[in-house]
Every structure is written in C-alpha cells, then in structure tokens.
C-alpha cells in the first residue's frame, strides 16, 4: 500500500503528521493554539521550521525492552528449498522464471553469527580457565576441549569433542547433564554420572580437572516462550 | 554488467558499505578532492534550506503481480515540505510468503515517514535515525518471538540541497539513471555475498556461491531484531538535471533484465512507471512477485 502523508502546518510553521499527533509535537499544544513564541529552551526562534532536541522524537521509538534478541535459528522460519538456479540466472530473466522462490530470510544464519536465546550458563569455578562463562542454548550443548558448543581450552583431561553434554528441554523447563563420548568420568556435586541426570541451580559439574557451576535462566519464573 | 561489478565489490569488501559504481565512485573522488566539504555542510542550517531544490516529478508503480496479497509498501513525502525537509522516499518489501509481511512493511514505512518531519540531523544521520525508528516499530509489531519469522526490506532516498542520499537494508535497490545508463547505488544483503567471501578465503568455492539454494536469502532485514548490515554510500550523489532515481523492490528487477529495465527509463517519471508496468506484465510470469518502484525525475 502507499502510505499517505497527512501533514498539517502549525501556527509556528512546523509541519507534522496529523495522523500521529493531535497537536504540533515541536512547539506543543499551546503554540498550536496560537500562542506564538513558546519555544522550548533549546530552540532557536527564527531559524525556520524548528526541530525538537535530539532524543525527543514524539511518536517514535517506544520502550522496547532491552532483552537480548531471543531469535530462533532461521531454520524454522525458512521452509522449502527451491530448485537450484544457475548463477547466471540470479539477477533476471534468462528464460528461467525469476520468481520460482519467494523472498527468503537468511542464508544459514547460524553460521552468520545468529544464536539461539540463552537459557543458562556454565561458569568455571575451578580449573585452567577459572572465571570463564559459557552460554547454554535449548537442546543439547556438547562440551569439548576444542570442538562443540562449549570449548574448554587448556584442560587436557577433557576429550577433544563431545566429552559430555548439558541439555535444556523447553517443554518441561528442565536441565540435564550426561556423559557423551568422553574418556574420563564426569561428576555432579562429586557424584559420578553415568546416565543423563537432572541439573539443579548451582550444581557443580566436574569434567577433567575443571569444575563448572551451572546457572539456569529458565524455570518457574521465566521461559522464552512465555516471555510475552 | 552491474552484477559483475557488484560481485567484484564483494570480493574486495563484503564488510564495507559499498558504492560499486563508476559514476558514484567518480563522485567520491571528486568529493575527496574538495577539502572541508564536511565542514561546509555542517554550517548549513538544520532546517529551512537556502537554495530550494527543484521538486522532481514522481512516478509511482505499485502492483500486486500474481501474489495473493500486496506486501510491498511505499511512501513519498509531500512536495510542499521540500524547502524545509527535502524529499524522502521509502520503499519496503514485506517478506514474501511469510505471515504479516504486509504489516511489517507498512509499520516500517509509516514509522520512517512519521519521524521524518520531527527528527533533526544531517542527511546521513537522519536516514539512519529513521531506520532505527522503523526497526523499533517492526520490533514492537513482531515481539521477540516473531523475530526471523516475518520481515521487510527497506530502501530510502533523501534528496536535500541538490544531493541524493540513500540507505538500504535487504535486497531492494536504489538506482540512478543518468545519460542512458543505470547505476546501482545500493548493495543487497544476500547470503550469496557471504558465500563469495568464503570462496575467496578458500573455505568454499564459487560454484557453491552461485548455485547455493539459499544464496538469495536475506542476511539483513527489518524483523530480525538487531540489524546485521545497513548499506549507505560513502558520499551522496550530486543531482544533475535529467537524473532519475529509482527505488524498487525485487519484483521489478527480477522480472526485467538490466537492459530491458533501463530501456523503460526514458521520458517523464509517469511514463517510466507505465513502461515498467507494461514490460513486467508482458513477461506474464505465473508467480510474478509484488512489484513497486518510485521514480524521481529531475
């Protein structure tokens, strides 16, 4: 659709959009009723149509919460991969219907720096990288020394990849920890773990020579799917 | 030709805001040679410009194509405010096939236009501020759970004091038609550019870049939360008599090869819009996308 501009000229020479503002947003209701000279202190009368001080944009930005972007991976949003088109046809025509695919969102956004919303953290409380934290996302988080969702560098007692995993299940808002393909046994609160077991807030996972404290975000008080 | 140039540009500077055009590049060089032009411009009053720029003819093309809904949206600021504010044109392409694509593009265009008359700042800063307003509006519309599910591209052009500034997010385009040639002033945010970079860095190959099924996927768009890329040329275009600026959605330039598109751009702005419409209709694509173009003829 075309959006029309319903502009009104106030008595002080300011244009404004009457569809958005009932009175002039620059000089306010009083001036709009004919009280000339009521400029806000930061204005310079006589310089033509005056503009509001920076930051005072009426009808503009609201109070969008400062939550970190809880965007999901684009995979769920992009459905159906269309037929592969040769490069020469990407721009136009060429005998191939250029509209064989709808406009899509993203390429593989996961590779382009997009992340799932954080659901909790692991914090190293003992070990070579004491003080470091890692974000947990929903689903499985694999822990490895060099590869995986959580890299714990510098601890040679941790397998290179998939030593263990920490998982968050959206539906029941529960966290789990379990062994994966690692060689050394992991512990939770100094008890060995052989099958996936529930994780509770501030449990300490021992993996290699590293101790990781678990800090959850989601639970009774909060979950991304009920955040609104 | 433009396509080739853009690909070369991707090789050099995918992360940069690029104006990969002969004419625009010439403008940049000319500007660079002129000392202190920034200071000169800073000395201009914030509003009420001394030298009134002539109002361009405005041609509008806005059609649904073969789609079930019109998800494109556009707006052009009124001629009477040109002396005070300049001329702002906004075109947005709601994400095809996604729910609420029409609402997203309308929210973006409305927010940008509504803030235009009340937002101070030099042109580049103004455009970016208005983009922030548009993205805020889309964020509020979608809510955090709506990120990445619907979205919109947005291109905006601001003509002020004889210069044309433009900004883009997504894959709509801003072009300049001058002396019979069409120059692209904006760069699309599509996955192909990242694939090309991977190929340059030896992590992939060009064949993948050009045949990847998602190579046309948008890597930056309103509706993703924080925007990833914004395209804005390093310097504006000095407007000359006879110039035409074209802001369009992909329904236009995907339907018409560059030569055919260029061939539609002689004559008045209204004639250009009509010719573009006729050319696109003649293609008779069974699933022709929404197509929208605003032509500003000086």
HADDOCK unambig.tbl for C-alpha pairs under 7 A between the chains (distance, minus, plus):
assign (segid A and resid 1 and name CA) (segid B and resid 72 and name CA) 6.61 0.50 0.50
assign (segid A and resid 1 and name CA) (segid B and resid 73 and name CA) 4.75 0.50 0.50
assign (segid A and resid 1 and name CA) (segid B and resid 74 and name CA) 6.58 0.50 0.50
assign (segid A and resid 2 and name CA) (segid B and resid 73 and name CA) 5.68 0.50 0.50
assign (segid A and resid 2 and name CA) (segid B and resid 74 and name CA) 5.00 0.50 0.50
assign (segid A and resid 2 and name CA) (segid B and resid 75 and name CA) 5.52 0.50 0.50
assign (segid A and resid 3 and name CA) (segid B and resid 74 and name CA) 6.18 0.50 0.50
assign (segid A and resid 3 and name CA) (segid B and resid 75 and name CA) 5.00 0.50 0.50
assign (segid A and resid 3 and name CA) (segid B and resid 110 and name CA) 6.76 0.50 0.50
assign (segid A and resid 4 and name CA) (segid B and resid 75 and name CA) 6.41 0.50 0.50
assign (segid A and resid 5 and name CA) (segid B and resid 77 and name CA) 6.44 0.50 0.50
assign (segid A and resid 5 and name CA) (segid B and resid 78 and name CA) 6.84 0.50 0.50
assign (segid A and resid 15 and name CA) (segid B and resid 117 and name CA) 6.56 0.50 0.50
assign (segid A and resid 16 and name CA) (segid B and resid 117 and name CA) 6.07 0.50 0.50
assign (segid A and resid 17 and name CA) (segid B and resid 114 and name CA) 6.34 0.50 0.50
assign (segid A and resid 48 and name CA) (segid B and resid 47 and name CA) 6.49 0.50 0.50
assign (segid A and resid 48 and name CA) (segid B and resid 48 and name CA) 5.37 0.50 0.50
assign (segid A and resid 49 and name CA) (segid B and resid 47 and name CA) 6.24 0.50 0.50
assign (segid A and resid 49 and name CA) (segid B and resid 48 and name CA) 6.40 0.50 0.50
assign (segid A and resid 49 and name CA) (segid B and resid 84 and name CA) 6.83 0.50 0.50
assign (segid A and resid 50 and name CA) (segid B and resid 47 and name CA) 6.97 0.50 0.50
assign (segid A and resid 51 and name CA) (segid B and resid 118 and name CA) 6.02 0.50 0.50
assign (segid A and resid 51 and name CA) (segid B and resid 119 and name CA) 6.68 0.50 0.50
assign (segid A and resid 51 and name CA) (segid B and resid 120 and name CA) 5.81 0.50 0.50
assign (segid A and resid 52 and name CA) (segid B and resid 118 and name CA) 6.53 0.50 0.50
assign (segid A and resid 52 and name CA) (segid B and resid 119 and name CA) 6.98 0.50 0.50
assign (segid A and resid 52 and name CA) (segid B and resid 120 and name CA) 6.98 0.50 0.50
assign (segid A and resid 54 and name CA) (segid B and resid 120 and name CA) 6.85 0.50 0.50
assign (segid A and resid 57 and name CA) (segid B and resid 118 and name CA) 6.44 0.50 0.50
assign (segid A and resid 57 and name CA) (segid B and resid 119 and name CA) 6.35 0.50 0.50
assign (segid A and resid 60 and name CA) (segid B and resid 111 and name CA) 6.93 0.50 0.50
assign (segid A and resid 60 and name CA) (segid B and resid 115 and name CA) 6.14 0.50 0.50
assign (segid A and resid 60 and name CA) (segid B and resid 133 and name CA) 5.93 0.50 0.50
assign (segid A and resid 61 and name CA) (segid B and resid 133 and name CA) 5.63 0.50 0.50
assign (segid A and resid 61 and name CA) (segid B and resid 136 and name CA) 5.95 0.50 0.50
assign (segid A and resid 64 and name CA) (segid B and resid 140 and name CA) 6.82 0.50 0.50
assign (segid A and resid 69 and name CA) (segid B and resid 144 and name CA) 6.80 0.50 0.50
assign (segid A and resid 69 and name CA) (segid B and resid 225 and name CA) 6.07 0.50 0.50
assign (segid A and resid 70 and name CA) (segid B and resid 144 and name CA) 6.00 0.50 0.50
assign (segid A and resid 70 and name CA) (segid B and resid 145 and name CA) 7.00 0.50 0.50
assign (segid A and resid 71 and name CA) (segid B and resid 144 and name CA) 6.80 0.50 0.50
assign (segid A and resid 71 and name CA) (segid B and resid 145 and name CA) 6.74 0.50 0.50
assign (segid A and resid 71 and name CA) (segid B and resid 147 and name CA) 5.42 0.50 0.50
assign (segid A and resid 71 and name CA) (segid B and resid 148 and name CA) 6.64 0.50 0.50
assign (segid A and resid 74 and name CA) (segid B and resid 148 and name CA) 6.16 0.50 0.50
assign (segid A and resid 77 and name CA) (segid B and resid 148 and name CA) 6.59 0.50 0.50
assign (segid A and resid 77 and name CA) (segid B and resid 149 and name CA) 5.24 0.50 0.50
assign (segid A and resid 81 and name CA) (segid B and resid 213 and name CA) 6.37 0.50 0.50
assign (segid A and resid 82 and name CA) (segid B and resid 213 and name CA) 6.55 0.50 0.50
assign (segid A and resid 83 and name CA) (segid B and resid 213 and name CA) 6.88 0.50 0.50
assign (segid A and resid 84 and name CA) (segid B and resid 211 and name CA) 5.99 0.50 0.50
assign (segid A and resid 84 and name CA) (segid B and resid 212 and name CA) 6.77 0.50 0.50
assign (segid A and resid 84 and name CA) (segid B and resid 213 and name CA) 5.19 0.50 0.50
assign (segid A and resid 85 and name CA) (segid B and resid 211 and name CA) 5.86 0.50 0.50
assign (segid A and resid 86 and name CA) (segid B and resid 210 and name CA) 6.57 0.50 0.50
assign (segid A and resid 86 and name CA) (segid B and resid 211 and name CA) 5.47 0.50 0.50
assign (segid A and resid 87 and name CA) (segid B and resid 210 and name CA) 4.45 0.50 0.50
assign (segid A and resid 87 and name CA) (segid B and resid 211 and name CA) 5.80 0.50 0.50
assign (segid A and resid 91 and name CA) (segid B and resid 254 and name CA) 5.83 0.50 0.50
assign (segid A and resid 92 and name CA) (segid B and resid 253 and name CA) 6.69 0.50 0.50
assign (segid A and resid 92 and name CA) (segid B and resid 254 and name CA) 4.54 0.50 0.50
assign (segid A and resid 92 and name CA) (segid B and resid 255 and name CA) 5.87 0.50 0.50
assign (segid A and resid 92 and name CA) (segid B and resid 256 and name CA) 5.89 0.50 0.50
assign (segid A and resid 92 and name CA) (segid B and resid 257 and name CA) 4.89 0.50 0.50
assign (segid A and resid 93 and name CA) (segid B and resid 254 and name CA) 6.93 0.50 0.50
assign (segid A and resid 93 and name CA) (segid B and resid 255 and name CA) 6.17 0.50 0.50
assign (segid A and resid 93 and name CA) (segid B and resid 256 and name CA) 6.30 0.50 0.50
assign (segid A and resid 93 and name CA) (segid B and resid 257 and name CA) 5.74 0.50 0.50
assign (segid A and resid 97 and name CA) (segid B and resid 285 and name CA) 6.81 0.50 0.50
assign (segid A and resid 98 and name CA) (segid B and resid 254 and name CA) 5.79 0.50 0.50
assign (segid A and resid 98 and name CA) (segid B and resid 255 and name CA) 6.46 0.50 0.50
assign (segid A and resid 99 and name CA) (segid B and resid 287 and name CA) 6.13 0.50 0.50
assign (segid A and resid 99 and name CA) (segid B and resid 288 and name CA) 6.16 0.50 0.50
assign (segid A and resid 99 and name CA) (segid B and resid 289 and name CA) 6.55 0.50 0.50
assign (segid A and resid 102 and name CA) (segid B and resid 96 and name CA) 5.37 0.50 0.50
assign (segid A and resid 102 and name CA) (segid B and resid 97 and name CA) 6.21 0.50 0.50
assign (segid A and resid 103 and name CA) (segid B and resid 95 and name CA) 6.01 0.50 0.50
assign (segid A and resid 103 and name CA) (segid B and resid 96 and name CA) 5.20 0.50 0.50
assign (segid A and resid 103 and name CA) (segid B and resid 217 and name CA) 6.91 0.50 0.50
assign (segid A and resid 104 and name CA) (segid B and resid 217 and name CA) 4.66 0.50 0.50
assign (segid A and resid 104 and name CA) (segid B and resid 218 and name CA) 6.14 0.50 0.50
assign (segid A and resid 105 and name CA) (segid B and resid 217 and name CA) 5.05 0.50 0.50
assign (segid A and resid 105 and name CA) (segid B and resid 218 and name CA) 4.77 0.50 0.50
assign (segid A and resid 105 and name CA) (segid B and resid 219 and name CA) 6.89 0.50 0.50
assign (segid A and resid 106 and name CA) (segid B and resid 191 and name CA) 6.65 0.50 0.50
assign (segid A and resid 106 and name CA) (segid B and resid 217 and name CA) 4.53 0.50 0.50
assign (segid A and resid 106 and name CA) (segid B and resid 218 and name CA) 4.43 0.50 0.50
assign (segid A and resid 106 and name CA) (segid B and resid 219 and name CA) 4.67 0.50 0.50
assign (segid A and resid 107 and name CA) (segid B and resid 191 and name CA) 4.94 0.50 0.50
assign (segid A and resid 107 and name CA) (segid B and resid 214 and name CA) 5.37 0.50 0.50
assign (segid A and resid 107 and name CA) (segid B and resid 215 and name CA) 6.47 0.50 0.50
assign (segid A and resid 107 and name CA) (segid B and resid 217 and name CA) 4.92 0.50 0.50
assign (segid A and resid 107 and name CA) (segid B and resid 218 and name CA) 6.60 0.50 0.50
assign (segid A and resid 107 and name CA) (segid B and resid 219 and name CA) 6.43 0.50 0.50
